[in-house]
Amino acid sequence: MSPFEIGLLSVLAMVFLIYLGVYIPIALGMVSFVTIWILRDSFQLPLNLLKIALGDSVTEYSFATIPLFTFMGLIVSRAGMGEDVYRVMNTLFHRVTGGVGMATVGANALFAAVTGSSIASASVFTKVAVPEMMKLNYNKRFAVGVVAGSSVLGMIIPPSAMLIIYAIVAEQSVGHMFLAGVIPGILLAVAYIVAIALMARLTPGFVVNKGARAIDETKLLSTSQMVLLCLPLLGLVLMVLGGIYTGWLTPVEAGASGAALGLILAVARRRIDLKGFWSALLETGHITAAILFLITAASIYSRMLGIAGIPNALGAFLDSHQLGFAAVMVMLVVLMLFLGTLLDTASIILIIVPLFLPIVEPLGVSLVWFGIIVVIGAEIGLLTPPLGISCFVIKSTINDPNITLKDVFMGALPFAGVMLLVLIILIEFPILSTALLP
C-alpha cells in the first residue's frame, strides 16, 4: 500500500473509533501514532513527535489565553451578569412580537463578549429565558431553539476559545483572530433577530401560541437601571477588546486583566465565595487540560497527514481537475457539516485545519478569514443531531419532561439554517472578516 492509502485508511479508522465512542483525543492520537510507526517503520519517530507536540502545546505563549479567558467566563457567569443583561434586553424589545426571543439573542451576544463559551451561555439562558418565554405562552420549540441558536455566538464573538485554538494550530495571531470575529459575530446576531422577526410575521404559530401574553411592564427597567446593569459588562468588553484593538494589551494580558476585573466584580456583588472561587479554578483546570489534550493529539495528527502526503495529494487532485476556490469551499463546508453530526467544535477545527490549510494557503486567501469560516462552520454542529452539544446542555439544564430532545433540535433547526446562510455570505465577502485587521 502507498503512504497515501495508509493515511486515508487511518482517517477512516479514526472516524470509526469515534463512532464506537472512543474519546476523541485518544482516537486522534492513537491512530496517528500507529500510522506514523507503520509509514516510517520506526517506533521512536512517533514517540519523539508526541514529545514535541506536547512540549509545543504547553510552551506556546498564546496558549495562556485559554485558562485566563475560561476563568473569566466562569466568574462572570457566576456573578449573575447574564441575568442582568437579559433583563436589559427584555426591556428594549418588549413591544415587538417575538421580542423575548430577540432579547435572548441580544443578551447572548453581549454575554458572549466576556465569556467566549457557548456552553455557559446555553446553561445561563436556559434558566432565565426559557421559563420567561414559557410563562408568556411562547411555543416551546421556539423557546429552546432560540437559546440553542444564540448560544453559539460565544464561539465566534471574542474572546472565544475556538478562535484561540485555531490561532495556535494555524500559527496566527490571537489578537487578529479576535478582531476578525467581531463583525461576523454581530452579523450573525443581527441575522438571528431578523429571522425571528420574519418567523413572527410569516409563521407566528412557531413563535407564539394562541393567547400569548405581554411582558409584565412592572418588571421593565428604567434607563438609569439599564445603564447601571450594563456598565460592568461593558467595562469588561472595553478592557479586553479595547486593550487588544489599541495595542495596549496583548491577548494574554487582556485575559489576565479581564479575569481579575471579573473576580473583583463578582466579589463586590457578593456572588462568589471561597468555595465558588475554588470550584471555578478547578473547572478552569479541567477545561484547559481537555483542550491541551486535544491540541496535542491534533499536532501529531497533522504530522501524520504530512508524512502520508494527504494534503499534497488532495491539492494535486484539485489542480488536475481544475477545481478552484469555490470547489474547495464546498468540500470544506460539506465535510464540516458531516463532522458536526458526531464531533464537538474543537475536534472539528483540529481535524479540518491540518487537512485544508496546505490547500487554501496557495490560493492566496487570508488565513485569519479562513479561521472564521472554519469556526462558524464547525459551530453549526452544535445545533445538529445526533451530537448537538448545545442542544443536550439545554435539555439537561431545563429538566422539563414536556420538552423533549427532539423539540430542542427542531427548534434549533431554523437557526442552524441562518448560520449556514451567514457562512455563505462570509465566504463570498471576506472583507467582513478582515475589515478591522491592522
C-alpha positions, 0 to 999 in steps of 0.5 A: 500500500502507498503512504497515501492509502495508509493515511486515508485508511487511518482517517477512516479508522479514526472516524470509526473509533469515534463512532464506537465512542472512543474519546476523541483525543485518544482516537486522534492520537492513537491512530496517528501514532500507529500510522506514523510507526507503520509509514516510517517503520520506526517506533521512536519517530512517533514517540519523539513527535508526541514529545514535541507536540506536547512540549509545543502545546504547553510552551506556546505563549498564546496558549495562556489565553485559554485558562485566563479567558475560561476563568473569566467566563466562569466568574462572570457567569457566576456573578449573575451578569447574564441575568442582568443583561437579559433583563436589559434586553427584555426591556428594549424589545418588549413591544415587538412580537417575538421580542423575548426571543430577540432579547435572548439573542441580544443578551447572548451576544453581549454575554458572549463578549466576556465569556467566549463559551457557548456552553455557559451561555446555553446553561445561563439562558436556559434558566432565565429565558426559557421559563420567561418565554414559557410563562408568556405562552411562547411555543416551546420549540421556539423557546429552546431553539432560540437559546440553542441558536444564540448560544453559539455566538460565544464561539465566534464573538471574542474572546472565544476559545475556538478562535484561540485554538485555531490561532495556535494550530494555524500559527496566527495571531490571537489578537487578529483572530479576535478582531476578525470575529467581531463583525461576523459575530454581530452579523450573525446576531443581527441575522438571528433577530431578523429571522425571528422577526420574519418567523413572527410575521410569516409563521407566528404559530412557531413563535407564539401560541394562541393567547400569548401574553405581554411582558409584565411592564412592572418588571421593565427597567428604567434607563438609569437601571439599564445603564447601571446593569450594563456598565460592568459588562461593558467595562469588561468588553472595553478592557479586553477588546479595547486593550487588544484593538489599541495595542495596549494589551496583548491577548494574554494580558487582556485575559489576565486583566479581564479575569481579575476585573471579573473576580473583583466584580463578582466579589463586590456583588457578593456572588462568589465565595471561597468555595465558588472561587475554588470550584471555578479554578478547578473547572478552569483546570479541567477545561484547559487540560481537555483542550491541551489534550486535544491540541496535542493529539491534533499536532501529531495528527497533522504530522501524520497527514504530512508524512502520508502526503494527504494534503499534497495529494488532495491539492494535486487532485484539485489542480488536475481537475481544475477545481478552484476556490469555490470547489474547495469551499464546498468540500470544506463546508460539506465535510464540516457539516458531516463532522458536526453530526458526531464531533464537538467544535474543537475536534472539528477545527483540529481535524479540518485545519491540518487537512485544508490549510496546505490547500487554501494557503496557495490560493492566496486567501487570508488565513485569519478569514479562513479561521472564521469560516472554519469556526462558524462552520464547525459551530453549526454542529452544535445545533445538529443531531445526533451530537448537538452539544448545545442542544443536550446542555439545554435539555439537561439544564431545563429538566422539563419532561414536556420538552423533549430532545427532539423539540430542542433540535427542531427548534434549533433547526431554523437557526442552524439554517441562518448560520449556514446562510451567514457562512455563505455570505462570509465566504463570498465577502471576506472583507467582513472578516478582515475589515478591522485587521491592522 
